Amino acid sequence: MIEKMNAIFGNKPYTIAGPCSAESWEQIYSTVKSLVANGISVIRAGVWKPRTRPNQFEGKGEEALKWLQQIKKEFDVKIATEVASTEHVELALKYEIDIMWLGARTTVNPFVVQEIANSLKGVNNPFFIKNPINPELSLWLGAIERIAGAGIKNIGAVHRGFSSFQKTKYRNAPMWQIPLELKSHFPEVPLLCDPSHIAGDREMIFDIAQKALNLNYDGLMIESHYKPNNALSDAQQQITPDELAILLEKLKVREATSDDVLFKNHLDELRDKVDHLDREIIEALATRMKAVEEIGEYKKDNNVSIFQLNRWKEITETRPQWAKVFNLDPTYILDIYKFIHQESIKKQTIIFNKDNIDSTPQR
């Protein structure tokens, strides 16, 4: 049974903050001192840094754990760090780390996740799972299930964005629909947003954090460094503790719902309207697919191939233009038509294969 972690973090939004990496005693001490002065009580700091290429700063390892243990006692804070192996788990527990999390590169590997889960049996520490690098919900769900299977009851999820071949303004594309789908599978699991890793740029952190709260996320994990421009890793996405305090003060926390009767009644009316429109959309799609089937039959009778490049180009050019007339995002409409086109090809393929299936000798 997965439990809520309200007692660990206090009021919403739950906030974990601290530097990308524990670089030195001076750096971690000065950063935490300022964070605590600004009301932060759960500190994050990387100890092992999985870097894409060698010969980069990869963390201070066990030495940093000793610093964090001292920091915990001196400032009476909880400490969170990333683990990527059973050895990491063992050392984190040895140095009294309160919270551990799986990074994106680890979540993507079920074998490693299971090994870490096995090493957690009998452990009561809270445990967070960041989304995998790739936009695969099943990997994220699987990692949560494996950690829960080890008997860990205090589990949380962290949305840090996904790698993408598409060029975006983000370091890691948020793909908000994936964490929201995760929440529908595990409503009891607190969902935090890591706007630092999504943005890759400190100037975008506030907007991403506010959107997360607008979507009813439970909290935030934000990177903060007392001298961010001098950071040995991810300098551009870290903010000072004072800047963090200002950011948190500006954020507007949304309620999950409202008990106001007038609000509920009007919301029900608007939802009824949406339901009616959705039915009309589905009816229109059904009518369109009937026309697609007629086209498929006609192509087949006249020995014409299913896919018509010029026709598809026409659709991809005109539908986004039509979208602009109605103040709709052309990219959004184009994405919808890609799914419609995929289903249209599928329908026509079935028609073309029908004679082959019917003529197959029965055995």
Secondary structure as GFF3:
##gff-version 3
##sequence-region A 1 363
A	DSSP	alpha_helix	6	9	.	.	.	ID=ss1
A	DSSP	beta_strand	14	18	.	.	.	ID=ss2
A	DSSP	alpha_helix	25	37	.	.	.	ID=ss3
A	DSSP	beta_strand	42	44	.	.	.	ID=ss4
A	DSSP	alpha_helix	62	75	.	.	.	ID=ss5
A	DSSP	beta_strand	78	83	.	.	.	ID=ss6
A	DSSP	alpha_helix	86	94	.	.	.	ID=ss7
A	DSSP	beta_strand	99	102	.	.	.	ID=ss8
A	DSSP	alpha_helix	104	107	.	.	.	ID=ss9
A	DSSP	alpha_helix	110	119	.	.	.	ID=ss10
A	DSSP	beta_strand	127	130	.	.	.	ID=ss11
A	DSSP	alpha_helix	137	149	.	.	.	ID=ss12
A	DSSP	beta_strand	155	159	.	.	.	ID=ss13
A	DSSP	alpha_helix	177	185	.	.	.	ID=ss14
A	DSSP	beta_strand	191	193	.	.	.	ID=ss15
A	DSSP	alpha_helix	195	199	.	.	.	ID=ss16
A	DSSP	three_ten_helix	202	204	.	.	.	ID=ss17
A	DSSP	alpha_helix	205	214	.	.	.	ID=ss18
A	DSSP	beta_strand	219	223	.	.	.	ID=ss19
A	DSSP	three_ten_helix	228	230	.	.	.	ID=ss20
A	DSSP	three_ten_helix	235	237	.	.	.	ID=ss21
A	DSSP	alpha_helix	241	250	.	.	.	ID=ss22
A	DSSP	alpha_helix	261	301	.	.	.	ID=ss23
A	DSSP	alpha_helix	309	325	.	.	.	ID=ss24
A	DSSP	alpha_helix	330	358	.	.	.	ID=ss25
###
